[in-house]
């Protein structure tokens, strides 16, 4: 009797899709770059996994990850978390600007529109010393509609202003590829 119940339970679990085992299956594309959660009446919450940018100075890099909610339109704010890997602690940030050059199809040959997104409510989360660098983790808010516009091209870069200095970060070649995939899978709903 117990075998019959156990067998029936296993069949029910497999049949309803509660448990799926696909040998050799690999995640690819958008599923490796984002995580999506259904939040009920608020739509979906998207988490864009960390993307790497390299600094203009040696041993400078950062990773950004993004969280936002989407239902019917790109309105409200996104949360952007940024981890800096620098030879020193980045104790205070004056401002962070994400910039992009977007080709305007109605413009004359060679003309570009520049789009900038200034992050707001910048807060330090922690500082952590490593063997060769210091991780400085920050969080900030960004207008979601402007973030979507920046994401429409893979040419955005990040400028960080602190202590009357400017740090510049460009996407790695892998990040450029990922930005395009993420745009198609997350920011291309309207």
Phi, psi and omega per residue, in radians:
X1 nan -0.750 3.140
X2 -1.130 -0.627 3.113
X3 -1.111 -0.723 3.140
X4 -1.107 -0.751 3.120
X5 -1.139 -0.739 3.126
X6 -1.108 -0.764 3.106
X7 -1.084 -0.762 3.115
X8 -1.104 -0.719 3.115
X9 -1.096 -0.767 3.128
X10 -1.106 -0.744 3.120
X11 -1.099 -0.741 3.117
X12 -1.092 -0.757 3.131
X13 -1.101 -0.811 -3.135
X14 -1.184 -0.662 -3.092
X15 -1.236 -0.607 -3.113
X16 -1.473 -0.103 3.103
X17 1.453 0.179 3.130
X18 -1.198 -0.447 -3.137
X19 -2.370 2.119 3.106
X20 -2.209 2.193 3.075
X21 -2.083 2.010 3.120
X22 -2.097 1.825 -3.102
X23 -1.030 2.333 3.063
X24 1.301 0.098 -3.126
X25 -1.242 2.426 3.128
X26 -2.169 2.535 3.015
X27 -1.344 2.476 3.087
X28 -2.591 2.932 3.082
X29 1.109 -2.412 -3.035
X30 -1.058 -0.536 -3.100
X31 -1.156 -0.405 3.097
X32 -1.512 -0.227 -3.043
X33 -1.858 -0.331 -3.076
X34 -2.442 2.826 2.975
X35 -2.269 2.388 -3.101
X36 -2.139 2.344 3.090
X37 -2.159 2.340 3.032
X38 -1.382 2.252 -3.092
X39 -2.001 0.385 3.106
X40 1.356 -2.265 -3.061
X41 -1.131 -0.269 3.140
X42 -1.579 0.068 3.123
X43 1.532 -2.387 -3.126
X44 -1.960 2.554 2.991
X45 -1.815 2.224 -3.123
X46 -1.883 2.379 3.013
X47 -2.117 2.028 3.069
X48 -1.615 2.067 -3.076
X49 -1.147 2.790 -3.022
X50 -0.937 2.386 3.081
X51 -2.071 2.391 -3.023
X52 -1.671 2.413 3.049
X53 -2.209 2.478 3.101
X54 -1.814 2.559 -3.104
X55 -1.481 2.832 3.102
X56 -1.281 -0.332 3.072
X57 -1.785 2.621 -3.140
X58 -1.074 2.503 3.120
X59 1.168 0.388 3.047
X60 -1.982 2.242 3.048
X61 -2.669 2.899 3.039
X62 -2.571 2.777 3.007
X63 -2.236 2.385 3.072
X64 -2.046 2.536 2.930
X65 -2.304 2.672 -2.996
X66 -2.293 2.428 3.050
X67 -2.272 2.327 3.077
X68 -2.754 2.902 3.086
X69 -1.982 2.495 3.135
X70 -2.377 2.300 3.016
X71 -2.146 -1.341 -3.093
X72 -1.946 -0.374 -3.104
X73 -2.687 2.836 3.128
X74 -1.518 1.415 3.117
X75 -2.231 2.833 -3.107
X76 1.586 -2.771 -3.074
X77 -2.057 2.717 2.974
X78 -1.920 2.672 3.020
X79 -1.762 2.206 3.103
X80 -2.006 2.179 3.063
X81 -1.857 2.362 -3.088
X82 -2.253 2.220 3.054
X83 -1.929 2.060 3.106
X84 -1.667 2.363 2.982
X85 -1.969 1.848 -3.070
X86 -2.325 2.846 3.088
X87 -1.231 -0.149 -3.099
X88 -2.416 2.856 3.099
X89 -1.326 2.297 3.064
X90 -1.650 1.584 -2.968
X91 -1.381 -0.575 -3.136
X92 -2.453 2.496 3.071
X93 -2.126 2.271 3.089
X94 -1.395 -0.804 3.102
X95 -2.816 2.772 3.060
X96 -2.274 2.252 3.137
X97 -2.187 2.231 3.038
X98 -1.818 2.170 -3.046
X99 -2.130 2.666 3.132
X100 -2.609 2.593 2.991
X101 -1.859 2.103 -3.081
X102 -1.966 2.190 3.119
X103 -1.183 2.153 3.104
X104 -1.631 1.952 -3.057
X105 -1.144 -0.371 3.122
X106 -1.557 -0.145 -3.115
X107 -1.370 2.862 3.075
X108 -1.209 2.824 -3.115
X109 -0.912 2.231 3.085
X110 1.526 -0.077 3.132
X111 -1.558 2.460 -3.134
X112 -2.267 2.625 2.966
X113 -1.716 2.314 3.079
X114 -1.668 2.413 3.112
X115 -2.181 2.319 3.140
X116 -2.225 2.525 3.099
X117 -2.200 2.023 3.111
X118 -1.618 2.160 3.110
X119 -1.330 2.529 -3.120
X120 -2.107 2.941 3.102
X121 0.890 0.842 -3.118
X122 -1.277 2.180 -3.133
X123 -2.309 2.373 3.048
X124 -1.360 2.334 3.089
X125 -1.657 -0.831 3.105
X126 -2.898 2.865 2.990
X127 -2.131 2.379 -3.126
X128 -2.455 2.129 -3.104
X129 -1.495 2.333 3.076
X130 -2.011 -2.962 -3.134
X131 -1.129 -0.824 -3.055
X132 -2.072 -0.085 -3.108
X133 -2.665 3.018 3.095
X134 -2.074 2.272 3.050
X135 -1.576 2.167 3.068
X136 -2.043 1.999 -3.058
X137 -1.846 2.227 -3.132
X138 -2.229 2.761 3.019
X139 -2.271 2.629 -3.120
X140 -2.697 2.931 3.086
X141 -1.871 2.619 3.099
X142 -2.500 2.518 3.065
X143 -1.141 2.163 -3.026
X144 -1.154 -0.675 3.134
X145 -1.113 -0.707 3.096
X146 -1.213 -0.646 3.100
X147 -1.088 -0.725 3.098
X148 -1.038 -0.775 -3.141
X149 -1.076 -0.755 3.109
X150 -1.082 -0.665 -3.065
X151 -1.234 -0.250 -3.101
X152 -1.204 -0.169 3.061
X153 -2.293 2.682 -3.134
X154 -1.666 0.328 -3.057
X155 -1.825 0.312 -3.116
X156 -1.375 2.661 3.130
X157 -2.383 2.889 -3.012
X158 -2.121 2.295 3.060
X159 -2.038 2.335 -3.117
X160 -2.129 2.244 -3.140
X161 -1.950 2.193 3.116
X162 -2.664 2.460 3.072
X163 0.790 0.794 -3.138
X164 1.050 0.473 3.077
X165 -2.156 2.765 3.079
X166 -2.182 2.282 3.037
X167 -1.949 2.386 -3.130
X168 -2.063 2.407 -3.106
X169 -2.333 2.299 3.124
X170 -2.012 2.650 3.140
X171 -1.196 2.518 3.007
X172 -1.231 2.900 3.141
X173 -1.091 -0.627 3.086
X174 -1.157 -0.680 3.117
X175 -1.128 -0.686 3.103
X176 -1.006 -0.789 3.103
X177 -1.082 -0.743 -3.108
X178 -1.156 -0.659 -3.133
X179 -1.029 -0.754 3.120
X180 -1.104 -0.748 3.120
X181 -1.126 -0.755 -3.137
X182 -1.135 -0.719 3.119
X183 -1.002 -0.827 -3.117
X184 -1.138 -0.601 -3.053
X185 -1.616 -0.292 -3.027
X186 -2.216 -0.700 -3.012
X187 -1.821 0.219 -3.032
X188 -2.020 0.770 -3.065
X189 -1.705 -0.096 -3.138
X190 -2.062 nan nan
